């Protein structure tokens, strides 16, 4: 076993997306690209690599950062840039095969309208195959992620990266725009609460701390129970098993994969009106009761307050609170889901210490499946003020809106795919009966139920339809800075060890 702290993280070589959620940079766009001329792209990468944001040991003043750039590649993209086959074969199977496969459709619950053959990007169909056998889009090679302080800075930054009328050997496949949503609540300094997702709930609160990484908030010491090994996110470092994650690194963590991570991207369309209509119908159209039921489905109040801390009403001072447990919390123990239902979204996607009789062992196991989320909303909100009561009264205008779900992990199968398939989609999670995740677990052609534990009896809400559809997706590799420099040379021989 290699202790977490034996090898220091090489901040200068790790892309800053591992550290930052860029809340201070509310404007963002994700550009999906095809490599048409590898030599030109290598030249382009050589000019971009020094502009990529890196992890910073001291990042206390975010106000000076006006933009940030990151670059990630699919397996097709690494191949197009000439990475040697012997190196590509060291990557895990999930990354090499991609997300848009029949096996992963079944595993991730991408059925019906969410099948990859219906995606807007990320999949293609081979004319020799049946319509229900997709495969990843072989043209999707690279994603450039650009964050900025405002829309004008974002436009200028993208124009600098992709000057009009210049052939850089890059063909833009699609440009995925984002929005930054804020709710009706205000912080103590008067700022609106955000970011939020389209259902109206604060997003991005529950994140693990990577051992050796600077804390998100320098004023808050990361809780031991929320800290994960570096190898749960970064290649080249020991994971929670004391082993090196699978990838192109050797037993010492050296190689092309060092300081890189896998980026999972899924575009999720949200049916906001259907969601609020459902909870309203289950609450006899009583708005406050509907909001409380929605909070139970999520596990937090719309402002971010966790139900474990305050099950009956939001508490402004707890809006970003994440240092809590379920079974063994000292202040608010909730082993049986009386405060936060067992099937709530945040409890399913991170059950902490709640699965099994041994809470310490349960926490250790849960932390072996953590992910770092970097999601961004897209599309206009159903109502401008993002107030749930307004959403219940609104008429759906048919405009698409949703979430660009992005997460980082070192083992796609053991982390993202495990959480989606065995925790979110599983109707038997936590000894429940027929309860998939109320937000992302119901599959097309099926209905689910949501159980609220209570005394003297529990309450079950039935006929819950799918509120989220998958519109695109892919698995990317977010390399370390030195690995990107390798790609600017001739990687056919440079990265073979």
Secondary structure as a PSIPRED ss2 file (coil, helix, strand):
# PSIPRED VFORMAT (PSIPRED V4.0)

   1 X C   1.000  0.000  0.000
   2 X C   1.000  0.000  0.000
   3 X C   1.000  0.000  0.000
   4 X H   0.000  1.000  0.000
   5 X H   0.000  1.000  0.000
   6 X H   0.000  1.000  0.000
   7 X C   1.000  0.000  0.000
   8 X C   1.000  0.000  0.000
   9 X C   1.000  0.000  0.000
  10 X C   1.000  0.000  0.000
  11 X H   0.000  1.000  0.000
  12 X H   0.000  1.000  0.000
  13 X H   0.000  1.000  0.000
  14 X C   1.000  0.000  0.000
  15 X E   0.000  0.000  1.000
  16 X H   0.000  1.000  0.000
  17 X H   0.000  1.000  0.000
  18 X H   0.000  1.000  0.000
  19 X C   1.000  0.000  0.000
  20 X C   1.000  0.000  0.000
  21 X C   1.000  0.000  0.000
  22 X C   1.000  0.000  0.000
  23 X C   1.000  0.000  0.000
  24 X C   1.000  0.000  0.000
  25 X C   1.000  0.000  0.000
  26 X C   1.000  0.000  0.000
  27 X E   0.000  0.000  1.000
  28 X E   0.000  0.000  1.000
  29 X E   0.000  0.000  1.000
  30 X E   0.000  0.000  1.000
  31 X E   0.000  0.000  1.000
  32 X E   0.000  0.000  1.000
  33 X E   0.000  0.000  1.000
  34 X E   0.000  0.000  1.000
  35 X E   0.000  0.000  1.000
  36 X C   1.000  0.000  0.000
  37 X C   1.000  0.000  0.000
  38 X H   0.000  1.000  0.000
  39 X H   0.000  1.000  0.000
  40 X H   0.000  1.000  0.000
  41 X H   0.000  1.000  0.000
  42 X H   0.000  1.000  0.000
  43 X H   0.000  1.000  0.000
  44 X H   0.000  1.000  0.000
  45 X H   0.000  1.000  0.000
  46 X H   0.000  1.000  0.000
  47 X H   0.000  1.000  0.000
  48 X H   0.000  1.000  0.000
  49 X H   0.000  1.000  0.000
  50 X H   0.000  1.000  0.000
  51 X H   0.000  1.000  0.000
  52 X C   1.000  0.000  0.000
  53 X C   1.000  0.000  0.000
  54 X E   0.000  0.000  1.000
  55 X C   1.000  0.000  0.000
  56 X C   1.000  0.000  0.000
  57 X C   1.000  0.000  0.000
  58 X C   1.000  0.000  0.000
  59 X C   1.000  0.000  0.000
  60 X C   1.000  0.000  0.000
  61 X C   1.000  0.000  0.000
  62 X H   0.000  1.000  0.000
  63 X H   0.000  1.000  0.000
  64 X H   0.000  1.000  0.000
  65 X C   1.000  0.000  0.000
  66 X C   1.000  0.000  0.000
  67 X E   0.000  0.000  1.000
  68 X E   0.000  0.000  1.000
  69 X E   0.000  0.000  1.000
  70 X E   0.000  0.000  1.000
  71 X E   0.000  0.000  1.000
  72 X E   0.000  0.000  1.000
  73 X E   0.000  0.000  1.000
  74 X C   1.000  0.000  0.000
  75 X H   0.000  1.000  0.000
  76 X H   0.000  1.000  0.000
  77 X H   0.000  1.000  0.000
  78 X H   0.000  1.000  0.000
  79 X H   0.000  1.000  0.000
  80 X H   0.000  1.000  0.000
  81 X C   1.000  0.000  0.000
  82 X C   1.000  0.000  0.000
  83 X C   1.000  0.000  0.000
  84 X C   1.000  0.000  0.000
  85 X H   0.000  1.000  0.000
  86 X H   0.000  1.000  0.000
  87 X H   0.000  1.000  0.000
  88 X H   0.000  1.000  0.000
  89 X C   1.000  0.000  0.000
  90 X C   1.000  0.000  0.000
  91 X C   1.000  0.000  0.000
  92 X C   1.000  0.000  0.000
  93 X H   0.000  1.000  0.000
  94 X H   0.000  1.000  0.000
  95 X H   0.000  1.000  0.000
  96 X H   0.000  1.000  0.000
  97 X H   0.000  1.000  0.000
  98 X C   1.000  0.000  0.000
  99 X C   1.000  0.000  0.000
 100 X C   1.000  0.000  0.000
 101 X C   1.000  0.000  0.000
 102 X H   0.000  1.000  0.000
 103 X H   0.000  1.000  0.000
 104 X H   0.000  1.000  0.000
 105 X H   0.000  1.000  0.000
 106 X H   0.000  1.000  0.000
 107 X H   0.000  1.000  0.000
 108 X H   0.000  1.000  0.000
 109 X C   1.000  0.000  0.000
 110 X C   1.000  0.000  0.000
 111 X C   1.000  0.000  0.000
 112 X H   0.000  1.000  0.000
 113 X H   0.000  1.000  0.000
 114 X H   0.000  1.000  0.000
 115 X C   1.000  0.000  0.000
 116 X H   0.000  1.000  0.000
 117 X H   0.000  1.000  0.000
 118 X H   0.000  1.000  0.000
 119 X C   1.000  0.000  0.000
 120 X C   1.000  0.000  0.000
 121 X E   0.000  0.000  1.000
 122 X C   1.000  0.000  0.000
 123 X E   0.000  0.000  1.000
 124 X E   0.000  0.000  1.000
 125 X E   0.000  0.000  1.000
 126 X C   1.000  0.000  0.000
 127 X C   1.000  0.000  0.000
 128 X C   1.000  0.000  0.000
 129 X C   1.000  0.000  0.000
 130 X C   1.000  0.000  0.000
 131 X C   1.000  0.000  0.000
 132 X C   1.000  0.000  0.000
 133 X C   1.000  0.000  0.000
 134 X E   0.000  0.000  1.000
 135 X E   0.000  0.000  1.000
 136 X E   0.000  0.000  1.000
 137 X C   1.000  0.000  0.000
 138 X C   1.000  0.000  0.000
 139 X C   1.000  0.000  0.000
 140 X C   1.000  0.000  0.000
 141 X C   1.000  0.000  0.000
 142 X E   0.000  0.000  1.000
 143 X E   0.000  0.000  1.000
 144 X E   0.000  0.000  1.000
 145 X E   0.000  0.000  1.000
 146 X E   0.000  0.000  1.000
 147 X E   0.000  0.000  1.000
 148 X E   0.000  0.000  1.000
 149 X C   1.000  0.000  0.000
 150 X C   1.000  0.000  0.000
 151 X H   0.000  1.000  0.000
 152 X H   0.000  1.000  0.000
 153 X H   0.000  1.000  0.000
 154 X H   0.000  1.000  0.000
 155 X H   0.000  1.000  0.000
 156 X H   0.000  1.000  0.000
 157 X H   0.000  1.000  0.000
 158 X H   0.000  1.000  0.000
 159 X H   0.000  1.000  0.000
 160 X H   0.000  1.000  0.000
 161 X H   0.000  1.000  0.000
 162 X C   1.000  0.000  0.000
 163 X C   1.000  0.000  0.000
 164 X C   1.000  0.000  0.000
 165 X C   1.000  0.000  0.000
 166 X C   1.000  0.000  0.000
 167 X C   1.000  0.000  0.000
 168 X C   1.000  0.000  0.000
 169 X C   1.000  0.000  0.000
 170 X E   0.000  0.000  1.000
 171 X E   0.000  0.000  1.000
 172 X E   0.000  0.000  1.000
 173 X E   0.000  0.000  1.000
 174 X E   0.000  0.000  1.000
 175 X E   0.000  0.000  1.000
 176 X E   0.000  0.000  1.000
 177 X E   0.000  0.000  1.000
 178 X C   1.000  0.000  0.000
 179 X E   0.000  0.000  1.000
 180 X C   1.000  0.000  0.000
 181 X E   0.000  0.000  1.000
 182 X E   0.000  0.000  1.000
 183 X E   0.000  0.000  1.000
 184 X E   0.000  0.000  1.000
 185 X E   0.000  0.000  1.000
 186 X E   0.000  0.000  1.000
 187 X C   1.000  0.000  0.000
 188 X C   1.000  0.000  0.000
 189 X C   1.000  0.000  0.000
 190 X C   1.000  0.000  0.000
 191 X C   1.000  0.000  0.000
 192 X E   0.000  0.000  1.000
 193 X E   0.000  0.000  1.000
 194 X E   0.000  0.000  1.000
 195 X E   0.000  0.000  1.000
 196 X E   0.000  0.000  1.000
 197 X C   1.000  0.000  0.000
 198 X C   1.000  0.000  0.000
 199 X C   1.000  0.000  0.000
 200 X C   1.000  0.000  0.000
 201 X C   1.000  0.000  0.000
 202 X E   0.000  0.000  1.000
 203 X C   1.000  0.000  0.000
 204 X C   1.000  0.000  0.000
 205 X C   1.000  0.000  0.000
 206 X C   1.000  0.000  0.000
 207 X C   1.000  0.000  0.000
 208 X C   1.000  0.000  0.000
 209 X E   0.000  0.000  1.000
 210 X E   0.000  0.000  1.000
 211 X C   1.000  0.000  0.000
 212 X C   1.000  0.000  0.000
 213 X C   1.000  0.000  0.000
 214 X C   1.000  0.000  0.000
 215 X C   1.000  0.000  0.000
 216 X C   1.000  0.000  0.000
 217 X C   1.000  0.000  0.000
 218 X C   1.000  0.000  0.000
 219 X C   1.000  0.000  0.000
 220 X C   1.000  0.000  0.000
 221 X C   1.000  0.000  0.000
 222 X C   1.000  0.000  0.000
 223 X C   1.000  0.000  0.000
 224 X H   0.000  1.000  0.000
 225 X H   0.000  1.000  0.000
 226 X H   0.000  1.000  0.000
 227 X E   0.000  0.000  1.000
 228 X E   0.000  0.000  1.000
 229 X C   1.000  0.000  0.000
 230 X H   0.000  1.000  0.000
 231 X H   0.000  1.000  0.000
 232 X H   0.000  1.000  0.000
 233 X C   1.000  0.000  0.000
 234 X C   1.000  0.000  0.000
 235 X C   1.000  0.000  0.000
 236 X C   1.000  0.000  0.000
 237 X C   1.000  0.000  0.000
 238 X E   0.000  0.000  1.000
 239 X C   1.000  0.000  0.000
 240 X C   1.000  0.000  0.000
 241 X C   1.000  0.000  0.000
 242 X C   1.000  0.000  0.000
 243 X C   1.000  0.000  0.000
 244 X E   0.000  0.000  1.000
 245 X C   1.000  0.000  0.000
 246 X C   1.000  0.000  0.000
 247 X C   1.000  0.000  0.000
 248 X C   1.000  0.000  0.000
 249 X C   1.000  0.000  0.000
 250 X C   1.000  0.000  0.000
 251 X C   1.000  0.000  0.000
 252 X C   1.000  0.000  0.000
 253 X C   1.000  0.000  0.000
 254 X C   1.000  0.000  0.000
 255 X C   1.000  0.000  0.000
 256 X C   1.000  0.000  0.000
 257 X C   1.000  0.000  0.000
 258 X C   1.000  0.000  0.000
 259 X C   1.000  0.000  0.000
 260 X C   1.000  0.000  0.000
 261 X E   0.000  0.000  1.000
 262 X E   0.000  0.000  1.000
 263 X E   0.000  0.000  1.000
 264 X E   0.000  0.000  1.000
 265 X E   0.000  0.000  1.000
 266 X E   0.000  0.000  1.000
 267 X E   0.000  0.000  1.000
 268 X E   0.000  0.000  1.000
 269 X E   0.000  0.000  1.000
 270 X E   0.000  0.000  1.000
 271 X C   1.000  0.000  0.000
 272 X H   0.000  1.000  0.000
 273 X H   0.000  1.000  0.000
 274 X H   0.000  1.000  0.000
 275 X H   0.000  1.000  0.000
 276 X H   0.000  1.000  0.000
 277 X H   0.000  1.000  0.000
 278 X H   0.000  1.000  0.000
 279 X H   0.000  1.000  0.000
 280 X H   0.000  1.000  0.000
 281 X H   0.000  1.000  0.000
 282 X C   1.000  0.000  0.000
 283 X C   1.000  0.000  0.000
 284 X C   1.000  0.000  0.000
 285 X C   1.000  0.000  0.000
 286 X C   1.000  0.000  0.000
 287 X H   0.000  1.000  0.000
 288 X H   0.000  1.000  0.000
 289 X H   0.000  1.000  0.000
 290 X H   0.000  1.000  0.000
 291 X H   0.000  1.000  0.000
 292 X H   0.000  1.000  0.000
 293 X H   0.000  1.000  0.000
 294 X H   0.000  1.000  0.000
 295 X H   0.000  1.000  0.000
 296 X H   0.000  1.000  0.000
 297 X H   0.000  1.000  0.000
 298 X H   0.000  1.000  0.000
 299 X C   1.000  0.000  0.000
 300 X E   0.000  0.000  1.000
 301 X C   1.000  0.000  0.000
 302 X C   1.000  0.000  0.000
 303 X C   1.000  0.000  0.000
 304 X C   1.000  0.000  0.000
 305 X C   1.000  0.000  0.000
 306 X E   0.000  0.000  1.000
 307 X C   1.000  0.000  0.000
 308 X C   1.000  0.000  0.000
 309 X C   1.000  0.000  0.000
 310 X C   1.000  0.000  0.000
 311 X C   1.000  0.000  0.000
 312 X C   1.000  0.000  0.000
 313 X C   1.000  0.000  0.000
 314 X C   1.000  0.000  0.000
 315 X C   1.000  0.000  0.000
 316 X H   0.000  1.000  0.000
 317 X H   0.000  1.000  0.000
 318 X H   0.000  1.000  0.000
 319 X C   1.000  0.000  0.000
 320 X C   1.000  0.000  0.000
 321 X C   1.000  0.000  0.000
 322 X C   1.000  0.000  0.000
 323 X C   1.000  0.000  0.000
 324 X C   1.000  0.000  0.000
 325 X C   1.000  0.000  0.000
 326 X C   1.000  0.000  0.000
 327 X C   1.000  0.000  0.000
 328 X C   1.000  0.000  0.000
 329 X C   1.000  0.000  0.000
 330 X C   1.000  0.000  0.000
 331 X C   1.000  0.000  0.000
 332 X C   1.000  0.000  0.000
 333 X C   1.000  0.000  0.000
 334 X C   1.000  0.000  0.000
 335 X C   1.000  0.000  0.000
 336 X C   1.000  0.000  0.000
 337 X C   1.000  0.000  0.000
 338 X C   1.000  0.000  0.000
 339 X C   1.000  0.000  0.000
 340 X C   1.000  0.000  0.000
 341 X C   1.000  0.000  0.000
 342 X C   1.000  0.000  0.000
 343 X C   1.000  0.000  0.000
 344 X C   1.000  0.000  0.000
 345 X H   0.000  1.000  0.000
 346 X H   0.000  1.000  0.000
 347 X H   0.000  1.000  0.000
 348 X H   0.000  1.000  0.000
 349 X H   0.000  1.000  0.000
 350 X C   1.000  0.000  0.000
 351 X C   1.000  0.000  0.000
 352 X C   1.000  0.000  0.000
 353 X C   1.000  0.000  0.000
 354 X C   1.000  0.000  0.000
 355 X C   1.000  0.000  0.000
 356 X C   1.000  0.000  0.000
 357 X C   1.000  0.000  0.000
 358 X C   1.000  0.000  0.000
 359 X H   0.000  1.000  0.000
 360 X H   0.000  1.000  0.000
 361 X H   0.000  1.000  0.000
 362 X H   0.000  1.000  0.000
 363 X H   0.000  1.000  0.000
 364 X H   0.000  1.000  0.000
 365 X H   0.000  1.000  0.000
 366 X H   0.000  1.000  0.000
 367 X H   0.000  1.000  0.000
 368 X H   0.000  1.000  0.000
 369 X H   0.000  1.000  0.000
 370 X C   1.000  0.000  0.000
 371 X C   1.000  0.000  0.000
 372 X E   0.000  0.000  1.000
 373 X E   0.000  0.000  1.000
 374 X C   1.000  0.000  0.000
 375 X C   1.000  0.000  0.000
 376 X E   0.000  0.000  1.000
 377 X E   0.000  0.000  1.000
 378 X E   0.000  0.000  1.000
 379 X C   1.000  0.000  0.000
 380 X C   1.000  0.000  0.000
 381 X C   1.000  0.000  0.000
 382 X C   1.000  0.000  0.000
 383 X C   1.000  0.000  0.000
 384 X C   1.000  0.000  0.000
 385 X C   1.000  0.000  0.000
 386 X C   1.000  0.000  0.000
 387 X C   1.000  0.000  0.000
 388 X H   0.000  1.000  0.000
 389 X H   0.000  1.000  0.000
 390 X H   0.000  1.000  0.000
 391 X H   0.000  1.000  0.000
 392 X H   0.000  1.000  0.000
 393 X H   0.000  1.000  0.000
 394 X C   1.000  0.000  0.000
 395 X C   1.000  0.000  0.000
 396 X C   1.000  0.000  0.000
 397 X C   1.000  0.000  0.000
 398 X C   1.000  0.000  0.000
 399 X C   1.000  0.000  0.000
 400 X C   1.000  0.000  0.000
 401 X C   1.000  0.000  0.000
 402 X E   0.000  0.000  1.000
 403 X E   0.000  0.000  1.000
 404 X E   0.000  0.000  1.000
 405 X E   0.000  0.000  1.000
 406 X E   0.000  0.000  1.000
 407 X E   0.000  0.000  1.000
 408 X E   0.000  0.000  1.000
 409 X E   0.000  0.000  1.000
 410 X C   1.000  0.000  0.000
 411 X C   1.000  0.000  0.000
 412 X C   1.000  0.000  0.000
 413 X H   0.000  1.000  0.000
 414 X H   0.000  1.000  0.000
 415 X H   0.000  1.000  0.000
 416 X H   0.000  1.000  0.000
 417 X H   0.000  1.000  0.000
 418 X H   0.000  1.000  0.000
 419 X H   0.000  1.000  0.000
 420 X H   0.000  1.000  0.000
 421 X H   0.000  1.000  0.000
 422 X H   0.000  1.000  0.000
 423 X H   0.000  1.000  0.000
 424 X H   0.000  1.000  0.000
 425 X C   1.000  0.000  0.000
 426 X C   1.000  0.000  0.000
 427 X C   1.000  0.000  0.000
 428 X C   1.000  0.000  0.000
 429 X H   0.000  1.000  0.000
 430 X H   0.000  1.000  0.000
 431 X H   0.000  1.000  0.000
 432 X C   1.000  0.000  0.000
 433 X C   1.000  0.000  0.000
 434 X C   1.000  0.000  0.000
 435 X C   1.000  0.000  0.000
 436 X C   1.000  0.000  0.000
 437 X C   1.000  0.000  0.000
 438 X C   1.000  0.000  0.000
 439 X C   1.000  0.000  0.000
 440 X C   1.000  0.000  0.000
 441 X C   1.000  0.000  0.000
 442 X C   1.000  0.000  0.000
 443 X C   1.000  0.000  0.000
 444 X C   1.000  0.000  0.000
 445 X C   1.000  0.000  0.000
 446 X C   1.000  0.000  0.000
 447 X C   1.000  0.000  0.000
 448 X E   0.000  0.000  1.000
 449 X E   0.000  0.000  1.000
 450 X E   0.000  0.000  1.000
 451 X E   0.000  0.000  1.000
 452 X E   0.000  0.000  1.000
 453 X C   1.000  0.000  0.000
 454 X C   1.000  0.000  0.000
 455 X C   1.000  0.000  0.000
 456 X C   1.000  0.000  0.000
 457 X C   1.000  0.000  0.000
 458 X C   1.000  0.000  0.000
 459 X E   0.000  0.000  1.000
 460 X E   0.000  0.000  1.000
 461 X E   0.000  0.000  1.000
 462 X E   0.000  0.000  1.000
 463 X E   0.000  0.000  1.000
 464 X E   0.000  0.000  1.000
 465 X C   1.000  0.000  0.000
 466 X C   1.000  0.000  0.000
 467 X C   1.000  0.000  0.000
 468 X E   0.000  0.000  1.000
 469 X E   0.000  0.000  1.000
 470 X E   0.000  0.000  1.000
 471 X E   0.000  0.000  1.000
 472 X E   0.000  0.000  1.000
 473 X E   0.000  0.000  1.000
 474 X E   0.000  0.000  1.000
 475 X E   0.000  0.000  1.000
 476 X E   0.000  0.000  1.000
 477 X E   0.000  0.000  1.000
 478 X E   0.000  0.000  1.000
 479 X C   1.000  0.000  0.000
 480 X C   1.000  0.000  0.000
 481 X H   0.000  1.000  0.000
 482 X H   0.000  1.000  0.000
 483 X H   0.000  1.000  0.000
 484 X H   0.000  1.000  0.000
 485 X H   0.000  1.000  0.000
 486 X H   0.000  1.000  0.000
 487 X H   0.000  1.000  0.000
 488 X H   0.000  1.000  0.000
 489 X C   1.000  0.000  0.000
 490 X C   1.000  0.000  0.000
 491 X H   0.000  1.000  0.000
 492 X H   0.000  1.000  0.000
 493 X H   0.000  1.000  0.000
 494 X H   0.000  1.000  0.000
 495 X C   1.000  0.000  0.000
 496 X C   1.000  0.000  0.000
 497 X C   1.000  0.000  0.000
